[in-house]
Amino acid sequence: MMKKILKVEGMTCQHCVDTVTEQVSMITGVTNVMVSLEEKKVSIEFEESQTQLDKISNQIIEAGFEVVVS
């Protein structure tokens, strides 16, 4: 089990939080998603054998948000 936190720009409301949560949750291997609108962060737990962080990041980008690499 891997846990990562991504900084995500472009989230402005609860609908954005719901969209990111829904998009990331539907990826096979993702076991938990927590989105903080205030901190602009997405905490993700996933099985590395089933998905990769790049795939998760791309899903967030495809939903219309920017993943900031730190």
MMTF fields as JSON, N, C-alpha, C and O atoms, coordinates in Angstrom:
{
  "mmtfVersion": "1.0.0",
  "mmtfProducer": "UNKNOWN",
  "numBonds": 279,
  "numAtoms": 280,
  "numGroups": 70,
  "numChains": 1,
  "numModels": 1,
  "chainsPerModel": [1],
  "groupsPerChain": [70],
  "chainIdList": ["A"],
  "bondAtomList": [4, 2, 8, 6, 12, 10, 16, 14, 20, 18, 24, 22, 28, 26, 32, 30, 36, 34, 40, 38, 44, 42, 48, 46, 52, 50, 56, 54, 60, 58, 64, 62, 68, 66, 72, 70, 76, 74, 80, 78, 84, 82, 88, 86, 92, 90, 96, 94, 100, 98, 104, 102, 108, 106, 112, 110, 116, 114, 120, 118, 124, 122, 128, 126, 132, 130, 136, 134, 140, 138, 144, 142, 148, 146, 152, 150, 156, 154, 160, 158, 164, 162, 168, 166, 172, 170, 176, 174, 180, 178, 184, 182, 188, 186, 192, 190, 196, 194, 200, 198, 204, 202, 208, 206, 212, 210, 216, 214, 220, 218, 224, 222, 228, 226, 232, 230, 236, 234, 240, 238, 244, 242, 248, 246, 252, 250, 256, 254, 260, 258, 264, 262, 268, 266, 272, 270, 276, 274],
  "bondOrderList": [1, 1, 1, 1, 1, 1, 1, 1, 1, 1, 1, 1, 1, 1, 1, 1, 1, 1, 1, 1, 1, 1, 1, 1, 1, 1, 1, 1, 1, 1, 1, 1, 1, 1, 1, 1, 1, 1, 1, 1, 1, 1, 1, 1, 1, 1, 1, 1, 1, 1, 1, 1, 1, 1, 1, 1, 1, 1, 1, 1, 1, 1, 1, 1, 1, 1, 1, 1, 1],
  "groupList": [{"groupName": "MET", "atomNameList": ["N", "CA", "C", "O"], "elementList": ["N", "C", "C", "O"], "formalChargeList": [0, 0, 0, 0], "bondAtomList": [1, 0, 2, 1, 3, 2], "bondOrderList": [1, 1, 2], "singleLetterCode": "M", "chemCompType": "L-PEPTIDE LINKING"}, {"groupName": "LYS", "atomNameList": ["N", "CA", "C", "O"], "elementList": ["N", "C", "C", "O"], "formalChargeList": [0, 0, 0, 0], "bondAtomList": [1, 0, 2, 1, 3, 2], "bondOrderList": [1, 1, 2], "singleLetterCode": "K", "chemCompType": "L-PEPTIDE LINKING"}, {"groupName": "ILE", "atomNameList": ["N", "CA", "C", "O"], "elementList": ["N", "C", "C", "O"], "formalChargeList": [0, 0, 0, 0], "bondAtomList": [1, 0, 2, 1, 3, 2], "bondOrderList": [1, 1, 2], "singleLetterCode": "I", "chemCompType": "L-PEPTIDE LINKING"}, {"groupName": "LEU", "atomNameList": ["N", "CA", "C", "O"], "elementList": ["N", "C", "C", "O"], "formalChargeList": [0, 0, 0, 0], "bondAtomList": [1, 0, 2, 1, 3, 2], "bondOrderList": [1, 1, 2], "singleLetterCode": "L", "chemCompType": "L-PEPTIDE LINKING"}, {"groupName": "VAL", "atomNameList": ["N", "CA", "C", "O"], "elementList": ["N", "C", "C", "O"], "formalChargeList": [0, 0, 0, 0], "bondAtomList": [1, 0, 2, 1, 3, 2], "bondOrderList": [1, 1, 2], "singleLetterCode": "V", "chemCompType": "L-PEPTIDE LINKING"}, {"groupName": "GLU", "atomNameList": ["N", "CA", "C", "O"], "elementList": ["N", "C", "C", "O"], "formalChargeList": [0, 0, 0, 0], "bondAtomList": [1, 0, 2, 1, 3, 2], "bondOrderList": [1, 1, 2], "singleLetterCode": "E", "chemCompType": "L-PEPTIDE LINKING"}, {"groupName": "GLY", "atomNameList": ["N", "CA", "C", "O"], "elementList": ["N", "C", "C", "O"], "formalChargeList": [0, 0, 0, 0], "bondAtomList": [1, 0, 2, 1, 3, 2], "bondOrderList": [1, 1, 2], "singleLetterCode": "G", "chemCompType": "PEPTIDE LINKING"}, {"groupName": "THR", "atomNameList": ["N", "CA", "C", "O"], "elementList": ["N", "C", "C", "O"], "formalChargeList": [0, 0, 0, 0], "bondAtomList": [1, 0, 2, 1, 3, 2], "bondOrderList": [1, 1, 2], "singleLetterCode": "T", "chemCompType": "L-PEPTIDE LINKING"}, {"groupName": "CYS", "atomNameList": ["N", "CA", "C", "O"], "elementList": ["N", "C", "C", "O"], "formalChargeList": [0, 0, 0, 0], "bondAtomList": [1, 0, 2, 1, 3, 2], "bondOrderList": [1, 1, 2], "singleLetterCode": "C", "chemCompType": "L-PEPTIDE LINKING"}, {"groupName": "GLN", "atomNameList": ["N", "CA", "C", "O"], "elementList": ["N", "C", "C", "O"], "formalChargeList": [0, 0, 0, 0], "bondAtomList": [1, 0, 2, 1, 3, 2], "bondOrderList": [1, 1, 2], "singleLetterCode": "Q", "chemCompType": "L-PEPTIDE LINKING"}, {"groupName": "HIS", "atomNameList": ["N", "CA", "C", "O"], "elementList": ["N", "C", "C", "O"], "formalChargeList": [0, 0, 0, 0], "bondAtomList": [1, 0, 2, 1, 3, 2], "bondOrderList": [1, 1, 2], "singleLetterCode": "H", "chemCompType": "L-PEPTIDE LINKING"}, {"groupName": "ASP", "atomNameList": ["N", "CA", "C", "O"], "elementList": ["N", "C", "C", "O"], "formalChargeList": [0, 0, 0, 0], "bondAtomList": [1, 0, 2, 1, 3, 2], "bondOrderList": [1, 1, 2], "singleLetterCode": "D", "chemCompType": "L-PEPTIDE LINKING"}, {"groupName": "SER", "atomNameList": ["N", "CA", "C", "O"], "elementList": ["N", "C", "C", "O"], "formalChargeList": [0, 0, 0, 0], "bondAtomList": [1, 0, 2, 1, 3, 2], "bondOrderList": [1, 1, 2], "singleLetterCode": "S", "chemCompType": "L-PEPTIDE LINKING"}, {"groupName": "ASN", "atomNameList": ["N", "CA", "C", "O"], "elementList": ["N", "C", "C", "O"], "formalChargeList": [0, 0, 0, 0], "bondAtomList": [1, 0, 2, 1, 3, 2], "bondOrderList": [1, 1, 2], "singleLetterCode": "N", "chemCompType": "L-PEPTIDE LINKING"}, {"groupName": "PHE", "atomNameList": ["N", "CA", "C", "O"], "elementList": ["N", "C", "C", "O"], "formalChargeList": [0, 0, 0, 0], "bondAtomList": [1, 0, 2, 1, 3, 2], "bondOrderList": [1, 1, 2], "singleLetterCode": "F", "chemCompType": "L-PEPTIDE LINKING"}, {"groupName": "ALA", "atomNameList": ["N", "CA", "C", "O"], "elementList": ["N", "C", "C", "O"], "formalChargeList": [0, 0, 0, 0], "bondAtomList": [1, 0, 2, 1, 3, 2], "bondOrderList": [1, 1, 2], "singleLetterCode": "A", "chemCompType": "L-PEPTIDE LINKING"}],
  "groupTypeList": [0, 0, 1, 1, 2, 3, 1, 4, 5, 6, 0, 7, 8, 9, 10, 8, 4, 11, 7, 4, 7, 5, 9, 4, 12, 0, 2, 7, 6, 4, 7, 13, 4, 0, 4, 12, 3, 5, 5, 1, 1, 4, 12, 2, 5, 14, 5, 5, 12, 9, 7, 9, 3, 11, 1, 2, 12, 13, 9, 2, 2, 5, 15, 6, 14, 5, 4, 4, 4, 12],
  "groupIdList": [1, 2, 3, 4, 5, 6, 7, 8, 9, 10, 11, 12, 13, 14, 15, 16, 17, 18, 19, 20, 21, 22, 23, 24, 25, 26, 27, 28, 29, 30, 31, 32, 33, 34, 35, 36, 37, 38, 39, 40, 41, 42, 43, 44, 45, 46, 47, 48, 49, 50, 51, 52, 53, 54, 55, 56, 57, 58, 59, 60, 61, 62, 63, 64, 65, 66, 67, 68, 69, 70],
  "secStructList": [7, 3, 3, 3, 3, 3, 3, 3, 3, 7, 7, 7, 1, 2, 2, 2, 2, 2, 2, 2, 2, 2, 2, 2, 2, 6, 1, 6, 6, 3, 3, 3, 3, 3, 3, 3, 6, 6, 6, 6, 3, 3, 3, 3, 3, 3, 7, 6, 6, 6, 7, 7, 2, 2, 2, 2, 2, 2, 2, 2, 2, 2, 6, 6, 7, 3, 3, 3, 7, 7],
  "xCoordList": [0.858, 0.0, 0.896, 1.817, 0.622, 1.373, 0.433, -0.741, 0.962, 0.182, 0.953, 2.13, 0.275, 0.889, -0.054, -1.273, 0.536, -0.241, 0.157, 1.336, -0.841, -0.613, -1.179, -2.239, -0.475, -1.003, -1.745, -1.202, -2.994, -3.842, -4.38, -5.053, -4.076, -4.562, -5.832, -6.043, -6.668, -7.87, -9.149, -10.236, -9.042, -10.243, -10.755, -10.023, -12.019, -12.569, -13.823, -14.262, -14.413, -15.685, -15.873, -15.049, -16.954, -17.249, -17.455, -17.118, -18.001, -18.183, -16.831, -16.716, -15.816, -14.46, -13.943, -13.364, -14.153, -13.737, -14.425, -13.785, -15.724, -16.485, -15.974, -15.864, -15.661, -15.165, -13.833, -13.658, -12.895, -11.584, -11.745, -11.145, -12.546, -12.768, -13.333, -12.865, -14.333, -14.973, -14.002, -13.918, -13.271, -12.35, -11.227, -10.872, -10.673, -9.573, -10.097, -9.44, -11.257, -11.824, -12.113, -12.087, -12.39, -12.747, -11.535, -11.703, -10.33, -9.126, -8.916, -8.919, -8.736, -8.477, -7.208, -6.169, -7.297, -6.143, -6.16, -5.451, -6.963, -7.074, -8.005, -9.134, -7.515, -8.301, -8.873, -9.837, -8.29, -8.79, -8.396, -7.276, -9.329, -9.074, -9.644, -10.807, -8.826, -9.29, -8.829, -7.64, -9.777, -9.474, -9.694, -10.735, -8.703, -8.815, -8.86, -7.865, -10.021, -10.175, -9.327, -8.692, -9.314, -8.584, -7.079, -6.419, -6.545, -5.103, -4.72, -3.538, -5.738, -5.528, -4.66, -3.724, -4.996, -4.241, -5.172, -6.322, -4.639, -5.356, -4.478, -3.358, -4.994, -4.303, -4.864, -6.075, -3.969, -4.388, -3.663, -2.449, -4.417, -3.829, -4.139, -5.277, -3.098, -3.308, -2.336, -1.289, -2.722, -1.887, -0.985, -1.468, 0.324, 1.276, 1.235, 1.607, 0.791, 0.715, -0.442, -0.498, -1.375, -2.551, -2.595, -3.264, -1.901, -1.893, -0.634, 0.066, -0.365, 0.813, 0.388, -0.691, 1.245, 0.949, 0.752, -0.075, 1.504, 1.35, -0.065, -0.636, -0.625, -1.987, -2.992, -3.933, -2.789, -3.676, -3.575, -4.591, -2.35, -2.136, -2.797, -3.449, -2.63, -3.232, -4.749, -5.38, -5.339, -6.798, -7.274, -8.309, -6.521, -6.859, -6.72, -7.564, -5.663, -5.446, -6.566, -7.073, -6.959, -8.045, -9.368, -10.247, -9.516, -10.737, -10.726, -11.716, -9.594, -9.548, -8.766, -8.893, -7.963, -7.199, -5.705, -5.296, -4.898, -3.452, -2.798, -3.025, -1.987, -1.218, 0.139, 0.865, 0.48, 1.731, 2.774, 2.583, 3.87, 4.958, 5.867, 6.334, 6.117, 6.973, 8.301, 9.147],
  "yCoordList": [-1.184, 0.0, 1.237, 1.347, 2.143, 3.389, 4.542, 4.531, 5.534, 6.733, 7.939, 8.119, 8.762, 9.961, 11.145, 10.987, 12.33, 13.566, 14.418, 14.698, 14.824, 15.667, 17.055, 17.197, 18.079, 19.445, 19.645, 19.404, 20.089, 20.236, 21.661, 22.122, 22.347, 23.709, 23.676, 22.759, 24.684, 24.826, 24.402, 24.582, 23.843, 23.473, 24.711, 25.336, 25.065, 26.29, 26.078, 26.992, 24.871, 24.66, 23.182, 22.343, 22.883, 21.5, 20.619, 19.436, 21.176, 20.398, 19.921, 18.792, 20.771, 20.393, 19.24, 18.285, 19.332, 18.274, 16.965, 15.915, 17.03, 15.839, 15.238, 14.019, 16.098, 15.636, 14.917, 13.821, 15.521, 14.894, 13.574, 12.567, 13.579, 12.36, 11.251, 10.114, 11.579, 10.59, 10.055, 8.847, 10.959, 10.554, 9.659, 8.672, 9.994, 9.197, 7.881, 6.848, 7.91, 6.703, 5.608, 4.427, 5.98, 4.976, 4.249, 3.32, 4.657, 3.995, 2.696, 2.693, 1.604, 0.313, 0.393, 0.852, -0.051, -0.054, 1.061, 0.989, 2.102, 3.2, 2.743, 2.32, 2.833, 2.35, 3.472, 3.255, 4.678, 5.79, 7.11, 7.264, 8.064, 9.405, 10.415, 10.319, 11.384, 12.483, 13.782, 13.969, 14.679, 15.94, 17.093, 17.177, 17.987, 19.194, 20.404, 20.751, 21.043, 22.247, 23.379, 24.114, 23.521, 24.609, 24.511, 25.514, 23.292, 23.092, 22.797, 22.76, 22.586, 22.222, 20.972, 20.916, 19.969, 18.72, 17.525, 17.546, 16.487, 15.232, 14.131, 13.906, 13.457, 12.339, 11.049, 10.828, 10.205, 9.004, 7.793, 7.823, 6.728, 5.44, 4.493, 4.41, 3.767, 2.874, 1.702, 1.748, 0.653, -0.539, -0.335, -0.212, -0.3, -0.078, -1.18, -0.956, -2.353, -3.461, -3.288, -3.974, -2.361, -2.187, -0.85, -0.737, 0.159, 1.469, 2.231, 1.848, 3.306, 4.128, 5.573, 5.989, 6.328, 7.723, 8.549, 9.46, 8.241, 8.964, 8.82, 9.785, 7.635, 7.398, 8.211, 8.782, 8.259, 9.026, 10.515, 11.202, 11.009, 12.42, 12.756, 13.792, 11.882, 12.126, 12.168, 12.944, 11.354, 11.356, 12.697, 13.217, 13.252, 14.558, 15.648, 16.539, 15.579, 16.558, 16.473, 17.502, 15.258, 15.075, 15.615, 15.974, 15.676, 16.22, 17.75, 18.381, 18.353, 19.806, 20.544, 21.762, 19.826, 20.447, 20.301, 19.52, 21.047, 21.024, 20.36, 20.753, 19.353, 18.696, 19.382, 19.429, 19.914, 20.645, 19.688, 19.109, 19.528, 18.663, 19.47, 20.546, 18.94, 19.676, 18.991, 19.471],
  "zCoordList": [0.0, 0.0, 0.0, 0.809, -0.895, -1.012, -0.669, -1.041, 0.043, 0.349, -0.175, 0.136, -0.972, -1.538, -1.373, -1.309, -1.306, -1.251, -2.45, -2.665, -3.225, -4.394, -4.148, -3.538, -4.619, -4.589, -5.903, -6.981, -5.798, -6.976, -7.035, -6.113, -8.126, -8.34, -9.185, -9.979, -9.003, -9.811, -9.118, -9.667, -7.923, -7.177, -6.451, -5.684, -6.697, -6.119, -5.285, -4.587, -5.348, -4.653, -4.327, -4.689, -3.648, -3.268, -4.494, -4.466, -5.563, -6.79, -7.322, -7.797, -7.244, -7.663, -6.808, -7.327, -5.509, -4.584, -4.956, -5.01, -5.211, -5.58, -6.886, -7.012, -7.859, -9.152, -9.002, -9.535, -8.284, -8.082, -7.331, -7.706, -6.283, -5.501, -6.381, -6.328, -7.184, -8.052, -9.102, -9.32, -9.75, -10.81, -10.291, -10.936, -9.145, -8.591, -8.018, -8.145, -7.398, -6.781, -7.795, -7.448, -9.05, -10.043, -10.634, -11.423, -10.266, -10.759, -9.979, -8.748, -10.704, -10.08, -9.241, -9.716, -8.005, -7.116, -6.097, -5.093, -6.335, -5.371, -4.25, -4.501, -3.005, -1.869, -1.014, -0.279, -1.097, -0.297, -0.944, -1.432, -0.945, -1.482, -0.5, -0.106, -0.105, 0.74, 0.093, -0.164, -0.17, -0.843, 0.125, 0.777, 0.214, 1.036, 0.117, -0.519, 0.051, -0.763, -0.205, -0.961, 1.116, 1.762, 1.514, 1.242, 1.61, 1.439, -0.004, -0.348, -0.853, -2.256, -2.375, -3.173, -1.559, -1.545, -1.69, -1.252, -2.318, -2.465, -1.875, -2.332, -0.868, -0.235, -0.826, -0.827, -1.326, -2.035, -1.469, -1.266, -1.215, -0.865, -2.013, -2.475, -2.478, -3.613, -3.575, -2.929, -4.291, -4.43, -5.644, -6.769, -5.41, -6.502, -7.555, -8.707, -7.168, -8.122, -9.107, -10.128, -8.796, -9.641, -10.368, -11.395, -9.866, -10.528, -10.119, -9.182, -10.836, -10.575, -10.339, -10.758, -9.668, -9.36, -10.632, -10.652, -11.691, -12.963, -13.513, -14.021, -13.416, -13.906, -13.092, -13.644, -11.786, -10.913, -11.241, -11.352, -11.396, -11.747, -13.073, -13.201, -14.061, -15.378, -15.305, -16.024, -14.455, -14.295, -13.73, -14.148, -12.784, -12.205, -13.267, -13.359, -14.061, -15.139, -16.168, -16.615, -16.551, -17.518, -16.989, -17.772, -15.667, -15.061, -15.065, -14.693, -15.491, -15.63, -14.561, -14.429, -13.799, -12.722, -12.988, -13.848, -12.256, -12.432, -11.23, -10.086, -11.505, -10.452, -10.386, -11.379, -9.218, -9.028, -8.464, -7.394, -9.185, -8.74, -7.834, -8.206, -6.633, -5.695, -5.517, -4.763]
}
